Amino acid sequence: MYSEVSGSSHQGALAQTERIYDYTLQVLDKAEQENSHPQAAAIRQAQERIESVGRVKSTY
């Protein structure tokens, strides 16, 4: 739906869907490895991503 409104291509929407799917699998794998709830694993992964982006920006 969003891709139709924003004017994105069908291929772009599929690519974004695949990234979401891959990210979801990463979160579920991380939760299983850590024996934690998927929501907690998702929050930790998001925090790690935010920190890594912050480190990249601080080098400029």
N, C-alpha and C positions, 0 to 999 in steps of 0.2 A: 504494500500500500504506500509506504513512504517513498519508495523509489518511483512510483507513478506520479506522485505529487511533486517530488523534487526534480523530476526530469532525468533521473538516472537510467542507464540502460538496463536491459534484462540481464546481461552478462555481469554488470556491476552489482546488481542485486544478488545474483547467485554467488558471486565472489564474497560479498559481505556475509551472506548466510553461511558459507563454508567457514569463514573466520570465526563467526559466533559459535558454530558447532565445534570447531577445533578448540576454542577457548573453553567451552563447556567441558569437553573431554579432559583438558588439562586440569581444570578445577576438580573434577570428580576423581581423577587419578591422584592428585595431591591430597585430597581428603582421605582417600583410601590409604595412601602411604603414611599419612600422619595420624590415621585412626581418629579423624575429627569430622565434624559436621561439614557438609559441602558449603554452607553459607560462611562458616568461619574460614574455610580454605579460600573461598572467593574473596573475602575481605582482605586476608593476608596477601593474596596474589595482587590485588588492586593496590594495596599499600606499597608492596615491593615495586610495582610498576611506577607509581607516583614518585617514589624515592629515586629510581633509576633515571627518570626524566629530569628530576631536579638536579641530579649530578651532571647530566649532559649539559643543561642550561648554564650551570655555574662555571663551566670551563670556558665560556665565551666572554 
